[in-house]
């Protein structure tokens, strides 16, 4: 055994032990420092049938391998499609038992499906800011400030995709990232949507207002504290007229919109309750409120599906 002293890439003295019969890839490799190795992209485990299938179809992530729960019955339906697409793309497929898959997915509800994939990041907001109102007055962007619960964010994305919001903008500060839990809560909608993020939400809203967009904030059941502290008019979502490109802004689960963002709003929407509410129940969960607000606005859009008395779906003209 002998010692070899070398200088690392950052001028650090590294002492390495070499054996006369050292084999490539043996103990010597395990003693290399992390910064001596080439960087690799971190992978995360996406779980759930719809998120994994939609991620494969969208092809926005790099997929390292697919894990399908081992079982006696053959794969059918969407699971069979997962296997077929993976084999077509040369993606390795493993068949772990239920207990192993439970542990790999952190004991989340995985439906027997898991994929090791590259992370999905929000797109820079500069790309979204390039869009102008144009000739279509009925554009609706959903803007989220400081949503921190991944299941709330996932449910919001699912509603936005289902009801027809054109784009989703998030704040980079104090906001939940696009994690596998968010994707599962969105039923995979996160995998096919374009989500943008900005480090300066107030600046973004001001810039869009100058372009002719209407910036609409949201508040809980209006009380004296809102009417006294805000000069912005508060309107029921049922009375809102959607006649120009609109940014609908929702705030943090606990604190709502920040004062900086409130100052950018030209109007505030609220959902009026159906009964007198005791203290502590004056507001809705943010994902539930999002669904109600988006439906009340998007139902005004031409070609929005409406239901007749006979239960048939017609296109509203």
C-alpha positions, 0 to 999 in steps of 0.5 A: 500500500502506498500514498499518492498526494494530488491537488484537487480541482479547487487546489485542495490537497487530496490523499488517496490510497492505492493498492498494487492490485487495486481494481477500477471501480473498487474501494477507491471509487467509494472514497472519491469526494462528491465534487470530484464526480460529474454532477447528475440531475436529481430524480424524484418519484412520481406516483399515481396512475394519472400523473405517471400516464400523463407525464409519459404522454406529455414527454416533458420529463426525463424518465429513468424507470417505471415501477409497476406493482407485481401481481398475479393478474395481467396489466389492463387498461391504462396500466397496460398503456403505461407498459407499452409506452415505456417499452416503446421508449426503451424505459426500464420497467421493474415489478416490485412487490406492494411493500417495496413500492409503498416504501419507495413512494413514502406510503402515499396512495400510488395505485401500483404505479411509480416513475423515477423522473426529472423534476418539473419546474415552472417556466419563467414568467417572462414568457407569459408576460409577452402575451398581450390582450389581443382581440380576445377580451375573454382571457383569464389567467389565474395568479397564485400568491404564496400557496404553500400546501401541495394538496391545495396547489394540486387541487387548484391546478386541477380546477384551473385546467378543467374550467379553462383558465388560460395560464397559471402564474405563481410567486416564487417566494413562499410558494410550494414547488411542483412536487409529486404530491402536487401532481397527484393532487391535481390528478396529473393536470400539472403534467400537461399545464404550463405553470409560470413563476415570477420573483416579483408578483407585484411588478408583474401585475402592474405591468399587465395592468398597463397593458390593459388587463384587469387585475382582480383580487379575492377576499373572504366574506367582506367585513368591516375590516376590509371595507375600512382598510381597502379603497378597492370595491368588493363585488360578489363573484356572481355579479362580476362581468367578464368583458376584458382580459382578467388576472384572477389573484388568490392569496395564501391559505392563512393570510390571503393576499399581501398588502403589496399585491392588494395595492395592485388590484383594481377590484376584489371578488368575494363568495357570499355565504348562504347563511350567517357564519360563526367566527372562524368559518368566514372563508373557504378552503383556497382550492374550493374557492378557486373552483367556485370563482373560476366557474362563475367567471368561465361560465360567461365564456362563449362555447362554455358547456351549459346543461339543459333541463333534459340533461343534454350539454349544449354549447352556449352561444 
